[in-house]
Amino acid sequence: MTKRVGISIYPDQERLQDTLDYIDLAAGYGYRRIFTCLISEAGRTLEETVASFRKITAHARAQNMEIIADVAPEVFQRFGASWKDLRFFHQLGLSGIRLDIGFSGLEESIMSLNPYGLKLELNISNGTGYLENILSQCPDKTKLTGCHNFYPHRYTGLGMEHFLKTSRCCKKYGIHTAAFVNAPSADHGPWPVHEGLCTLEQHRSLSIAAQAKQLFATGLIDEVIIANAFASEAELEALADVPREIVTFRLDVEKGIHDTERRILFEELHFNRGDVSDYLIRSTQPRVKYGGEDLPAWNTPDLLPGDVVIESSAYPRYAGELQIVKRMMPNSGRSNVVAHIVEEERCLIDGIAPWQKFRFE
């Protein structure tokens, strides 16, 4: 499945027309997924919820967008639905339901076989063997997807190690995955607490593009969803423009950079060598193409994490090689610092795997 971006809406907190306008705006930037929440709908009557959702889901489908609602066992009870029969969610016009709190595994396997074609999205943030349990009970795997939680309270979001572990479990079984990013300009989610909404705690204060870049760069996330509403048009555009198949680093370029060095930075596809270093990400192909050109040493301070280096002609055999610095180290006097990765994107550096491709912008 193609990697996608999505938005979130919370109809119980929004004017209907504002929600419809937001869907239209996002659809215009290529968004194809909507997350919403039925768990937080306790303040409205059944009739109000049904009427609102039917208008919204019809509008979303007309824009070629799918809409999946967060549910839990109490939602089934509140709306008179049953895991044995998902007709109610189909009648709402939903494309699927996300089980924020699941059942025993057997129920999920049966729900995946629903006659309405509804997707069953699993909470993949807990890391409990939940997915393996469901898969052991013969579900329709084509209807299963996975989606991480988001965390409104500061310092409660996932750490990177746990996030990678649980995401790898999903990808191991070929399950489509999603995670959330925070829109700094947005002002609400499903709950009263709102200190930003994101899956990874380290993303809470980053720009929306930097958050999404890291999620896509892991190779483990297929879908990035803005958790809070309403994101600004600039944020919608920024997320829509994030490359999804290759890591790109945003740079502050040194003023004295030479034309050849600029071409190496921006015209070449770079990739990390397979025999990786703890100190440097090394893109060695440029030295084959540019090693014979004059690359004088002109900016050779000590090297700091995030510096982008191009070796000068004073380094025989290495001239033209591009490097990203991972650890502080002295400069031999032959390595030109030509640019610096912007601070909020330096978190991407350690995630660059052997042979992984990357570009600069």
C-alpha positions as CSV (number, residue, x, y, z in Angstrom):
1,M,0.0,0.0,0.0
2,T,1.2,3.5,-0.9
3,K,2.4,5.5,2.1
4,R,-0.2,8.1,3.0
5,V,-0.9,11.1,5.3
6,G,-4.1,11.7,7.2
7,I,-6.0,14.1,9.5
8,S,-8.1,13.8,12.6
9,I,-11.5,15.2,13.3
10,Y,-13.6,15.3,16.5
11,P,-17.2,16.1,15.6
12,D,-18.4,16.4,19.2
13,Q,-16.2,19.5,19.6
14,E,-16.5,21.1,16.1
15,R,-19.0,22.9,14.0
16,L,-20.1,20.6,11.3
17,Q,-19.3,23.1,8.5
18,D,-15.8,23.6,9.9
19,T,-15.2,19.9,9.9
20,L,-16.4,19.6,6.3
21,D,-14.3,22.5,5.2
22,Y,-11.2,21.0,6.9
23,I,-11.8,17.7,5.1
24,D,-12.0,19.6,1.8
25,L,-8.8,21.5,2.5
26,A,-6.9,18.3,3.4
27,A,-8.2,16.4,0.4
28,G,-6.9,19.1,-1.8
29,Y,-3.4,18.4,-0.6
30,G,-3.8,14.7,-1.2
31,Y,-4.8,13.4,2.2
32,R,-6.7,10.2,2.0
33,R,-7.2,9.1,5.6
34,I,-9.3,10.5,8.5
35,F,-9.0,9.4,12.1
36,T,-11.9,10.1,14.5
37,C,-13.1,9.1,17.9
38,L,-16.3,7.5,19.1
39,I,-15.0,7.0,22.6
40,S,-15.3,10.7,23.3
41,E,-18.8,10.9,22.0
42,A,-20.4,10.3,25.4
43,G,-21.7,13.9,25.6
44,R,-24.1,13.5,22.6
45,T,-27.2,11.4,22.1
46,L,-27.1,8.4,19.8
47,E,-29.3,10.3,17.3
48,E,-26.9,13.4,17.3
49,T,-23.9,11.2,16.8
50,V,-25.4,9.2,14.0
51,A,-26.7,12.2,12.2
52,S,-23.4,14.0,12.4
53,F,-21.3,11.0,11.4
54,R,-23.4,10.1,8.4
55,K,-23.0,13.6,7.0
56,I,-19.2,13.6,7.6
57,T,-18.5,10.1,6.3
58,A,-20.6,10.8,3.2
59,H,-18.6,13.9,2.6
60,A,-15.3,12.2,3.2
61,R,-16.1,9.4,0.8
62,A,-17.0,11.9,-1.9
63,Q,-13.4,13.2,-1.4
64,N,-12.0,9.7,-1.8
65,M,-11.0,9.6,1.9
66,E,-11.5,6.7,4.2
67,I,-12.5,7.3,7.8
68,I,-11.7,5.1,10.8
69,A,-13.2,5.6,14.3
70,D,-11.5,4.8,17.6
71,V,-13.7,2.5,19.7
72,A,-13.5,0.4,22.9
73,P,-15.8,-2.2,24.4
74,E,-17.9,0.5,26.1
75,V,-18.6,2.1,22.7
76,F,-20.3,-1.1,21.6
77,Q,-22.4,-1.0,24.7
78,R,-23.3,2.7,24.5
79,F,-24.5,2.4,20.9
80,G,-26.1,-1.0,21.1
81,A,-23.5,-2.6,18.8
82,S,-21.9,-6.0,19.1
83,W,-18.6,-7.4,18.1
84,K,-20.6,-10.2,16.5
85,D,-22.3,-7.7,14.1
86,L,-20.6,-4.5,13.0
87,R,-23.7,-3.3,11.1
88,F,-23.9,-0.1,13.3
89,F,-20.4,1.1,12.2
90,H,-21.2,0.3,8.6
91,Q,-24.4,2.3,8.8
92,L,-22.4,5.3,10.1
93,G,-20.5,5.1,6.9
94,L,-17.1,4.3,8.4
95,S,-14.4,2.5,6.5
96,G,-13.2,0.7,9.7
97,I,-12.9,0.8,13.4
98,R,-9.8,1.1,15.6
99,L,-9.8,-0.9,18.8
100,D,-8.2,1.3,21.3
101,I,-8.9,-1.4,23.9
102,G,-9.3,-4.9,22.4
103,F,-11.0,-8.1,23.2
104,S,-9.5,-11.6,23.7
105,G,-8.3,-12.2,20.2
106,L,-11.1,-14.5,19.1
107,E,-13.5,-11.6,18.8
108,E,-11.0,-9.7,16.7
109,S,-10.6,-12.6,14.4
110,I,-14.4,-12.8,13.9
111,M,-14.8,-9.1,13.4
112,S,-12.2,-9.2,10.6
113,L,-14.5,-11.4,8.7
114,N,-17.4,-8.9,8.8
115,P,-19.5,-8.9,5.6
116,Y,-19.3,-5.1,5.2
117,G,-15.6,-5.0,4.4
118,L,-14.8,-2.8,7.4
119,K,-11.1,-2.6,8.4
120,L,-10.1,-3.7,11.9
121,E,-7.3,-1.4,13.1
122,L,-5.4,-2.7,16.2
123,N,-3.7,-0.7,18.9
124,I,0.0,-1.5,18.4
125,S,1.5,0.6,21.1
126,N,1.3,-1.9,24.0
127,G,3.7,-4.6,22.8
128,T,1.8,-7.5,24.6
129,G,1.7,-10.3,22.0
130,Y,-1.8,-9.1,21.1
131,L,-1.3,-9.2,17.3
132,E,0.2,-12.7,17.4
133,N,-2.8,-13.9,19.5
134,I,-5.2,-12.6,16.9
135,L,-3.2,-14.0,14.0
136,S,-3.2,-17.5,15.7
137,Q,-7.0,-17.5,15.4
138,C,-7.3,-17.3,11.6
139,P,-8.6,-13.8,11.0
140,D,-8.9,-12.2,7.5
141,K,-5.4,-10.7,7.6
142,T,-6.2,-8.4,4.6
143,K,-8.7,-6.5,6.9
144,L,-6.1,-6.0,9.7
145,T,-4.1,-2.8,10.1
146,G,-2.2,-1.4,13.0
147,C,-2.1,2.1,14.5
148,H,-0.1,3.5,17.4
149,N,-1.6,5.6,20.2
150,F,-1.2,9.4,20.7
151,Y,-0.5,11.0,24.1
152,P,-2.1,14.3,25.2
153,H,-0.1,14.5,28.4
154,R,3.5,15.8,28.1
155,Y,6.2,13.1,28.9
156,T,3.7,10.2,28.5
157,G,4.5,9.5,24.8
158,L,6.4,6.4,23.6
159,G,10.2,6.1,23.7
160,M,11.9,5.3,20.5
161,E,13.1,1.8,21.5
162,H,9.6,0.6,22.4
163,F,8.1,2.3,19.3
164,L,10.6,0.5,17.0
165,K,10.0,-2.9,18.8
166,T,6.2,-2.8,18.4
167,S,6.3,-1.4,14.9
168,R,8.7,-4.1,13.8
169,C,6.3,-6.7,15.1
170,C,3.6,-5.4,12.8
171,K,5.8,-5.2,9.7
172,K,7.1,-8.7,10.4
173,Y,3.6,-10.0,9.6
174,G,3.0,-7.6,6.8
175,I,0.5,-5.4,8.7
176,H,0.0,-1.8,7.4
177,T,1.0,0.6,10.2
178,A,0.1,4.2,11.2
179,A,1.4,6.7,13.8
180,F,0.5,10.2,14.9
181,V,2.2,13.6,14.7
182,N,1.4,16.8,16.4
183,A,0.3,20.0,14.6
184,P,1.7,22.9,16.7
185,S,-1.1,25.3,15.6
186,A,-4.0,22.9,16.3
187,D,-6.0,23.4,19.5
188,H,-8.0,20.3,20.3
189,G,-8.1,16.5,20.4
190,P,-10.6,14.2,21.9
191,W,-9.8,14.9,25.5
192,P,-9.6,18.1,27.7
193,V,-5.9,17.7,28.3
194,H,-4.0,19.0,25.3
195,E,-0.2,19.4,25.6
196,G,0.3,18.4,22.0
197,L,-0.8,15.1,20.5
198,C,1.9,12.7,19.1
199,T,3.0,9.1,19.3
200,L,6.7,9.7,20.1
201,E,7.4,11.9,23.1
202,Q,10.5,13.3,21.4
203,H,8.3,14.7,18.7
204,R,6.1,16.9,20.9
205,S,8.0,20.2,20.2
206,L,9.2,19.5,16.7
207,S,7.8,20.9,13.4
208,I,5.2,18.6,11.7
209,A,7.6,17.9,8.8
210,A,10.5,16.8,11.1
211,Q,8.1,14.5,13.0
212,A,6.9,12.9,9.8
213,K,10.4,12.6,8.3
214,Q,11.5,10.5,11.3
215,L,8.5,8.2,11.2
216,F,8.8,7.5,7.5
217,A,12.6,7.2,7.8
218,T,12.2,4.2,10.1
219,G,10.8,2.2,7.2
220,L,8.2,0.9,9.7
221,I,5.3,3.4,9.3
222,D,3.1,3.5,6.3
223,E,0.7,6.2,7.3
224,V,1.3,9.5,9.3
225,I,-1.8,11.1,10.8
226,I,-2.1,14.6,12.3
227,A,-3.6,13.8,15.7
228,N,-5.0,17.1,16.6
229,A,-7.3,19.6,14.8
230,F,-7.4,21.8,13.0
231,A,-3.9,21.9,11.5
232,S,-3.2,25.1,9.6
233,E,-3.0,25.0,5.8
234,A,0.7,25.6,6.0
235,E,1.1,22.5,8.2
236,L,-1.1,20.4,5.9
237,E,1.0,21.5,3.0
238,A,4.3,20.8,4.9
239,L,3.3,17.3,5.8
240,A,1.9,16.6,2.3
241,D,5.3,17.6,0.8
242,V,7.4,15.3,3.1
243,P,9.1,12.6,1.0
244,R,7.8,9.2,2.0
245,E,10.3,6.8,0.4
246,I,13.6,8.6,1.1
247,V,15.1,10.6,3.9
248,T,15.7,14.3,3.2
249,F,17.8,16.5,5.4
250,R,17.2,20.3,5.6
251,L,20.5,22.2,5.6
252,D,22.0,25.5,6.7
253,V,24.6,25.9,4.0
254,E,28.0,27.7,4.6
255,K,28.3,31.0,2.7
256,G,31.7,30.1,1.2
257,I,30.6,26.9,-0.4
258,H,32.0,26.2,-3.9
259,D,29.9,25.3,-6.9
260,T,31.2,21.8,-7.1
261,E,30.4,21.2,-3.4
262,R,26.9,22.6,-4.0
263,R,26.4,20.1,-6.8
264,I,27.6,17.2,-4.6
265,L,25.1,18.3,-1.9
266,F,22.0,18.8,-4.0
267,E,22.4,17.0,-7.3
268,E,23.5,13.6,-6.1
269,L,21.6,10.7,-4.6
270,H,23.5,9.7,-1.5
271,F,23.6,6.5,0.4
272,N,25.4,5.3,3.5
273,R,28.2,2.7,3.0
274,G,27.5,-0.8,4.1
275,D,30.6,-1.0,6.3
276,V,29.3,1.7,8.7
277,S,31.3,3.9,11.0
278,D,30.3,5.0,14.5
279,Y,31.6,8.5,13.6
280,L,30.4,9.3,10.1
281,I,27.7,8.5,7.6
282,R,29.8,8.2,4.4
283,S,28.5,8.8,0.9
284,T,31.5,7.7,-1.2
285,Q,30.2,7.7,-4.8
286,P,30.7,11.5,-5.2
287,R,34.4,11.0,-4.9
288,V,34.3,8.8,-8.1
289,K,32.6,11.6,-10.0
290,Y,34.2,14.7,-8.5
291,G,37.5,13.5,-7.1
292,G,39.5,14.9,-10.0
293,E,38.2,18.4,-9.6
294,D,39.8,21.1,-7.6
295,L,38.4,21.1,-4.1
296,P,40.5,23.4,-1.9
297,A,40.4,23.2,1.8
298,W,38.6,26.4,3.0
299,N,36.6,25.7,6.1
300,T,38.1,23.1,8.5
301,P,36.9,23.6,12.1
302,D,36.6,20.7,14.5
303,L,33.7,18.5,13.5
304,L,30.4,18.5,15.4
305,P,27.3,16.2,15.2
306,G,25.2,17.4,12.3
307,D,28.0,18.9,10.3
308,V,28.1,18.0,6.6
309,V,31.6,17.5,5.3
310,I,33.1,17.2,1.8
311,E,36.7,16.1,1.7
312,S,39.1,18.4,0.0
313,S,41.7,17.7,-2.7
314,A,44.2,17.6,0.1
315,Y,42.8,14.2,1.0
316,P,44.1,11.9,-1.9
317,R,41.6,9.1,-2.7
318,Y,38.9,10.6,-0.5
319,A,38.5,14.0,-2.3
320,G,34.8,14.6,-3.0
321,E,33.5,12.1,-0.5
322,L,30.5,13.5,1.5
323,Q,30.1,12.7,5.2
324,I,27.6,13.5,7.9
325,V,29.2,13.8,11.3
326,K,27.7,11.6,14.1
327,R,30.3,12.3,16.9
328,M,32.5,15.2,17.8
329,M,36.1,14.8,16.5
330,P,39.1,16.9,15.5
331,N,39.5,18.0,11.9
332,S,42.7,17.0,10.1
333,G,42.6,20.4,8.3
334,R,41.6,18.7,5.1
335,S,37.8,18.2,5.7
336,N,35.5,21.1,4.6
337,V,32.4,21.7,6.7
338,V,30.0,22.9,3.9
339,A,26.7,22.7,5.7
340,H,24.9,21.8,8.9
341,I,21.7,19.7,9.3
342,V,19.1,21.9,11.0
343,E,18.9,21.1,14.7
344,E,15.4,19.5,14.8
345,E,16.3,17.1,12.0
346,R,19.6,15.8,13.6
347,C,17.4,13.1,15.2
348,L,17.3,11.5,11.8
349,I,21.0,10.9,11.6
350,D,21.3,7.8,13.9
351,G,18.4,6.2,12.0
352,I,20.3,6.0,8.7
353,A,20.9,2.4,8.1
354,P,23.7,0.8,6.0
355,W,22.9,1.4,2.3
356,Q,20.0,3.7,3.1
357,K,19.5,6.5,0.6
358,F,19.2,10.1,1.5
359,R,19.1,13.6,-0.1
360,F,19.5,17.2,1.1
361,E,17.2,20.2,0.7
